[in-house]
Amino acid sequence: MQLSRHAILADVPGRDDVLLVQPLSGQAALLPRADAAALRALPGPSLPASLPEAALRQAGFVVETPAEDQAPLDGALATWRSEAALTPTQLIVVPSFGCNLACTYCYQELFDPAGAGLMTPEAIEAFFSYVDRHHLGGPLKPYLTLFGGEPLRDTPAHHDRIGRFLDGAGARDMEVATVTNGHDLTAFVPALAAGPVKEVQVTLDGPRALHDARRPHKDGSGTFDRIAAGIDALIAAGVPVNLRVVADQANLPHLPELAAFAAARGWLELPSARFKTQIGRNYELFGCASRQDRGALFDRVELWARYLELCLAHPELRRFHAPRFHGIGHLASAGELPPPNFDACPATKTEWAFSPDGGVFGCTATVGHPRHRLGSFFPEVARDEAAIARWSGRSARSIPGCAACALAPVCGGGCGAVAWSRTGSAMETDCRPVRELYGLGARFYGLGA
């Protein structure tokens, strides 16, 4: 008898427990450290009575032979492919890389400034023709996401372009999401409320003074109050809001203040279908922004360990955001782990991106980066099928460094753009600290307590 090579043992910080997870079967159990040590020692002496072999085998935690370990892997791969087929494709469009803010950590400042121009009406028409040809007709309808730069700027030209995108999407029965800095949001609420809008993502980086220092207008003025007013207007109009915080060591300690502001505004009383939050990690991609302090950046474990500490000191912060911890949040709420995910990189599979000059790219992270251009939709249609195939074939099943990794069904190989930025190849790994996040998740959600 031996521990399945896919079983994961994760120490729970601050507790004398170890979380045992079998991601292929979706099973999980909390063990005392002594029992976890006995499992780690397999094959070896007989297990203690507290670890009945029959229960361990039924859950897939232990196996007798490599062949026995292979069967659940085959089933998990089939489940993953079925789940992937149910994921709608996101088509990310950048009307312009121009922006009215001067954020201290903008990774796009490294891109060609010529991209600040606004997409032409002819290019928008060509975009929808490209969508008709390459992205419609399947069993699932894709959805459109307006991205930037900043897509919502209160000028006649921007209103015209946003109207064209909304009309084109509506004519094809496609929903539209929008990612905005929120400065001019109020001016677009009537158009967004008329639909077809899926949600609007808006960023607030902390309480007023801190946010305004990190995300000022280009003229130096603050943006917090205008953004908060825009969020209120969206909520009043019934448009779902996704509030995002870009976190690092400078602003994470101030999240309780932002949470108190959101609570006082009534946002946290809303159902998740109308208001939700996300905390994104501020990190380097393709280089470091000129005003970004590298020393202030978190890695994934540091971010969520610090967030856990904050929530222990400020329990009300849990109302503001409940992290997923690679599915431990789902386990806590639903009593089961989510299906395995062998691919964490959506590029050219469930995500495509389109630049204002007519370029085609694989994802949000790479759009506008000349080394990652995969073709064009305007002024002519062209596709680099060999490059597209390399991206679409990327998963934990094809990355050499993932082949023997027990964490592959959870990590999924990570982000291809980050892997490329670090190594020069998207077929390298972007490893996720699954064990550490599992342990933090068990502590955050009080599993077994």
N, C-alpha and C positions, 0 to 999 in steps of 0.2 A: 504494500500500500504506500502511496506517495501523494504529496500535495499536488493538486492539479497545477500545471504550469501557468494556468490562467487565473488562479486564485490570487487575491491581493490581500495582504495583511497590512493594516494601517494603524499606527499608534495614535491614540486619542490624546491630544495634549491636555495636561492638567488633570488627567484621570488615569486610574490603573486598569484601563481597558484597551483592547485592540479590536478594531473593526475588521471582520473577515468578509470579503466580497467575492462572489463569483459572477462577473459581469455577463458571462455567456448564458447563465440560467436565471440571472436577475435576483439571486439569493444573497442575503446578507445576515450576519450574526455578530453580536458583541461577545467577546471572550475575555476572561481574565488573562493577564500577561503570561501566567504559567502555562495555560492551555495553548496560547498562541506559540509559545516557545516549543511545546511538544509537537505542534504541527510543523513548525519550521525545521524540526529535527528529523522529519520523515525523509526516507525510510529509516526507521530506527526502532527503539523499544515500543512496546504496546502503549497505546494511547490511554490516558486516564479515563475513569468511568464517566467523567463529566463530558466526554467527547465520544458519544456512541457512533460506532463506525457506520451503521446503517443510515443514520440521519445525515452524516457527512457525505456518504456516497450519493444519497438521493438528491442532495443539493448540488452535487458536482464539486464539492470542495476537495475530495480525495478520489483517486482513481487507482486501478491496479496496473493498467498497461497504457502505452502511448496511444493505441487504437481507441481505447475507452475515452481518452482525452480529446480525440479528434472529432468524435460524433457531435458533441455540443458545439464545437467550433463550426462545423458544417451547418448546423441549424441556425446558429447566430448569424452567420454570413447570409443565409437565406432571408432571415428576418430583417437584417440591415438593408438588403437590396429592396425588399418590399416596402420598408419605411421610406427609403430614398425615393422610390417611385411615387410616393404620396406627398412629396415636398414640392410646392409650387416654385417656379423659377422667379427670381427677383431681377428685374432689368433696371439697372441704376443709370440714370441719365444726369450728366453734369451740364446744365445750360450754360454755365460760365465758371471758370476758376477764379474770377474776380470776387472780392469780398470787401465788405464795409467794416470789418473788425480787424484788429491787430493783435490777435491772441499770441501769448508769449511762447506757445509750444506748437505752432502750426507746421506740420511736416510738409505741407504743400508749398511753402515759401521756397523750397529747393527746386520747384518745377519751372518750366519755361514761362516767363511772364507774358509771353504772347497769348497764353491760354486764358487771359483775363477777358477776352472778347466774348460777346454773347452769341449763342447759337442762332443761326439765321432761320427764318421761316422755311426756306427751302430745305435746310438740313433737318428740321423737325419733320417735314413731310417725308423726306428720305428715311428718317429713322423709323417712322411707322410703317413704311413700305418694307423695310428690313424686318421689322417685327412680324408683319404679316407673312413674310416668306420663311423666316427661320424659327419663329417662336410661337406661332399660333397653329391650331389644328390638332394639338395633342390632347390627351385626356384631362390635363390640368391647365387652367388659365394662369398665365404669368401675371405678376403685378409690377407696377412701375414705381420706382423710388427716385424722387428729385433730390439731387445731392449738389455739392459744390466743392470749393468756393462757397458761395451763398446763393441759393436759387431764388430766395424771396427778398428782393430789393425793391423799394417803393419808387419805381420809375415806370413811365408808360411802356417802355420796351420790355421790361421784365414782366409786367402784368400781361402784356400781349403774349409773351412766350409761355407763361404758366397757363394762361387760358387755352392756348393751342394744345399743350400737353394734356390738360384735363379733358378737353373736348375729344382729342384723339383716343385717349384711354376709355372715356365713356362710350364712344362709338364701338369699341371692341369689348365692352363689358369687363374692362380691367380696372382693378382698384389702384389707387395711387397713395403712396406714402411720401412724406417729405421730411428731409433732414435739414434743419434750419438753425441758425444762431439766434433767431427770435427777435432781432432788433426791429425789423419792419413787419413783424408777424400780424399785428392788428389790421394792417391795411389789406391783408390777403384773407382774413377770416371769412368774409362773405363768399368768396370763390371756393375756398376749401370746404366750407359747410355745405355748399351746393353739390359737392362731390364730383366723382366717386372717390372719397378719401378714406384710406385704411387707418392711418394714424399720422401724427406729426411728432417727430422727435425734436426736442428742444434741450439746450444745455444751460444749466446753472451750476457754477463751480463752487458754490459756497454762499455764505452771507454776503450782503451787498458790497462792503468794502473789499473783501477778498476777491469776489467775482470780478468787480470792476478793475482790479489791478491785473488780473489774469486775462480778461477778455474785454478790453476797452474798445470803443469805437476808434476808427482811424484818426478822428479829430481829437482823441484823448478823453472824450467824455465817457461817463459811465453808461452801462447798458442794462444793469440789473432790473431797474424799475420798469423799463420798457418791455423787457422779456417777461417779467411777472405779469404785467398787464395783458400781454399777448396770450399767455397761458390761461388767464382768467377768461379772456374772450373766447378761446377755443372751447373751454369747458362749458361756458354759457351757450355756445352754439352746438354743443353735442358732439364735437370732434374729439376722438380719443387722443390722449397726450401720453407720450413716452418721455419722461424727464430723465436726462442723462447728466451724470457728473463725471468729469475727467479727473481722476484722482492721482495725487502724488503726496509726498510727505508734507508739502506746504499747505494743502487744503484738507486732507483727510481728517485731521483733528477737529476741524470746524464743521464736520457734517452734522453733529447734533444741533447746531444753530440753524442750519438749512432745514433739517427735519422739523424743527419747531416752527420755522416760518411756513413750511408746507402745511403743517397741521393747523396753524392759525388761519391759513387761507382756505381751509376746508378741503384741500386736495386729497389728504389721506383718508377722508371719509368716503371717497368715491370707490366704486367697484373697479377691479383690475381691468375690466373691459373698457373703462373710460379714463383711467389714470394708472400708470405704472412707472416704475423707475428702473434705471440701470446704472451701475457704476463701472466705468471703463478705466482701464489702467493707462496712465500717461507713460508712453514708452518711445524708444527710438525706432523709427522706420525709415530706411534709406538715408540715415544720417540724423543728426541732432539739430533741432531748430536753434537759430542763432541766440535766442534769449532763454532757452531752456537749460535748466541746471541739471546736468546728468546725475549729480549726487542726490537729487531729490526724487529720483525715480525708484519705484518699487519693482521687485520681481513679483510673480503671482503669489507666492507663499507669504511674502512680507505684507503685501496689500491685505490679504484676507485674514492673516493673523492679527494685524493691527485693527482691522474692522471688527473682528471678534472681541478684542480687548475693549474697543469703544462701546460695543453693544453690552458688554458686561457692566461697564460703568454707567452707561446711558440706555437702559432697557427700551426706552421709547423709540430709539433708533431702529429697532426691529420693525416697527410699523412703516418706516420709510423704505427700507430695502431688505429683502430676504434673499441672500445669494443661493445659487444652484449647487455649488460645490460638486460639479460633475455628476449630478443626479441625486445627491444625498437630500437635497431639498424635496425632490419628488418622492423619495423613499419616506421622508418624514410625513408628508401630506397624504400620499396615496397608499403607503404600505408596500410599495414595490419599487424596484429600480427601473429606470427607463431602458429601452432596448439598447444593445451595444451600438456603438458608432465607430466604424472603421475609417471614417473620413471626416476630418475636421475642416477641410479646405473646400469651400463651395465653388471655387473658380471654374468657370466654363461648364459647370454641372447644374447647380441651382442658382448661380449668380453670373451675370454678365454686366459690363459697364461700358458707357458710351461717352466720349469726350466732345466738347463743343466744336472741335475742328473735324468731326466725322470719324474719329478713331474708335476701334473696338478693343476692349480689354476684358480680362477675366473676372475682375472683382473690384470692390471698393478700394482696397489697399493699393492696387496697381494702376487704377485709372489715371491717365495723364502721364505716367512714367514711360518715357520713350523706349526703354529696354523691354517693356512688357506689352507693347502694342501687338495685337493679334490680327489686325486687319482694319478695314474701314467700311462704313456704311454710306459715306458721302465724301466727295462728289461722285465716287464710284464705289461699287461693292467689291470688296476683296477680302479673302480670308486665308490666313496662314494655317492651313489644315494640319501641318506637321506640328506646329507649336501648340495649336489647340488640343491635339491628341495627347501631347505630353502633359499638359495641365489636366485634361479630363481623365487621364489615366492615373493621376496621382492619388494615392490613398495609403493607408497603413499596410495594405496588401501588396503594394508595388514598391514602396520605399525600402531599399536594402536594409537600412538601419532599424526598421521596424519588425523585420521578419521573425526574430526570436524574442520579441519583447512581450512580457505578460500584460503590459498596460495598453497594448495596441487597441483592444476593443473599446477602450474608454478615451484614450488620448487621440486616436485617429490620425496620428502623424503631425498634428498641429497645422500651423499656417504656412502655406507655400511661399507667400511673399516674405515672411520673416525668415524662413529657411534660406531663400535666395539672398536676402540682404546680408545674412550672416556668412554664407558659404559660397555664393555665386551659383547655386543650383537649387531649383525648387524640389528636386528629388531627394534632398537631404531632410533630416528630421527637425522639427520644432517641438521638442519634447515638453510635455505638460507634467507638472508635479502631482500626479494623480494621488499617490499615497498620502502625501501631506495634506492635500485638499480634502480627501476623504476623512482624514482624522479631524481636521478643523470643522468639517461639516457635521460630523457626529457630535462634536462638542457644542457647536452653535445650536443645533436642533435638539440637544439633550437626549439623543437616542439612548434608550435603556435607563435613563435616570428616573 
